[in-house]
Amino acid sequence: MPNIKSAVKRVKTIEKRRALNASQKSALRTAVKAADQAVVATDVEAAKAALITATKKLDKAATKGLIHKNAAARKKSRLAKKLNALSAQA
């Protein structure tokens, strides 16, 4: 544990941010998995709803700096591609 007051505060702040980031990243991964599973289950309506949720979370994460904006774009693109392929089949 640091002795300097500002360093003590930084440790506390960093711990809070780390916990918040972990929580948000977990929710993001869950949303992406849900969208993937909906596509695998060939449920077009559920897949569309899950894609919207996942897209929203990806954009928010990219804005906050949780993930890189290109990583968010790549994930959104791949999910949309899967959904489009599913829609074309149905």
C-alpha positions as CSV (number, residue, x, y, z in Angstrom):
1,M,0.0,0.0,0.0
2,P,1.4,3.4,-0.9
3,N,2.3,6.1,1.7
4,I,1.6,9.2,-0.4
5,K,-2.0,10.4,-0.2
6,S,-2.5,10.9,-3.9
7,A,-1.2,7.4,-4.6
8,V,-3.6,5.9,-2.1
9,K,-6.4,7.6,-3.8
10,R,-5.2,6.4,-7.2
11,V,-5.2,2.8,-5.9
12,K,-8.8,3.1,-4.7
13,T,-9.9,4.8,-8.0
14,I,-8.2,2.3,-10.2
15,E,-9.8,-0.6,-8.3
16,K,-13.2,0.9,-8.7
17,R,-12.6,1.5,-12.5
18,R,-11.2,-2.0,-12.9
19,A,-14.4,-3.6,-11.3
20,L,-16.7,-1.4,-13.4
21,N,-14.7,-2.2,-16.6
22,A,-14.8,-5.9,-15.9
23,S,-18.6,-5.8,-15.3
24,Q,-19.2,-3.8,-18.6
25,K,-16.9,-6.1,-20.6
26,S,-18.7,-9.2,-19.2
27,A,-22.1,-7.7,-20.2
28,L,-20.7,-6.9,-23.6
29,R,-19.5,-10.5,-24.2
30,T,-22.8,-11.9,-22.9
31,A,-24.7,-9.7,-25.4
32,V,-22.5,-10.8,-28.3
33,K,-22.9,-14.4,-27.3
34,A,-26.6,-14.1,-27.1
35,A,-26.7,-12.6,-30.7
36,D,-24.5,-15.5,-31.9
37,Q,-26.7,-18.1,-30.2
38,A,-29.9,-16.6,-31.7
39,V,-28.3,-16.9,-35.2
40,V,-27.3,-20.5,-34.5
41,A,-30.9,-21.3,-33.3
42,T,-32.1,-19.8,-36.7
43,D,-34.6,-17.5,-34.8
44,V,-34.6,-14.4,-37.1
45,E,-36.6,-12.1,-34.8
46,A,-34.7,-13.0,-31.7
47,A,-31.4,-12.6,-33.7
48,K,-32.4,-9.1,-34.8
49,A,-33.3,-8.0,-31.3
50,A,-30.1,-9.5,-29.9
51,L,-28.1,-7.8,-32.7
52,I,-29.5,-4.4,-31.8
53,T,-28.6,-4.9,-28.1
54,A,-25.1,-6.2,-29.0
55,T,-24.6,-3.3,-31.4
56,K,-25.6,-0.8,-28.7
57,K,-23.3,-2.3,-26.2
58,L,-20.4,-2.5,-28.6
59,D,-20.8,1.2,-29.6
60,K,-20.9,2.2,-26.0
61,A,-17.8,0.2,-25.1
62,A,-15.9,1.7,-28.0
63,T,-17.0,5.2,-27.0
64,K,-15.9,4.7,-23.4
65,G,-12.5,3.2,-24.5
66,L,-13.3,-0.3,-23.2
67,I,-12.5,-1.8,-26.5
68,H,-11.0,-0.3,-29.7
69,K,-13.4,1.2,-32.2
70,N,-12.1,-1.1,-35.0
71,A,-12.7,-4.1,-32.8
72,A,-16.3,-3.0,-32.1
73,A,-16.8,-2.4,-35.9
74,R,-15.4,-5.8,-36.7
75,K,-17.6,-7.6,-34.2
76,K,-20.7,-5.7,-35.4
77,S,-19.9,-6.5,-39.0
78,R,-19.5,-10.2,-38.4
79,L,-22.7,-10.4,-36.4
80,A,-24.6,-8.5,-39.1
81,K,-23.1,-10.8,-41.8
82,K,-24.4,-13.9,-39.9
83,L,-27.8,-12.3,-39.5
84,N,-28.0,-11.4,-43.2
85,A,-27.0,-14.9,-44.2
86,L,-29.7,-16.3,-41.9
87,S,-32.3,-13.9,-43.3
88,A,-31.4,-14.9,-46.9
89,Q,-32.0,-18.6,-46.0
90,A,-35.4,-18.0,-44.5
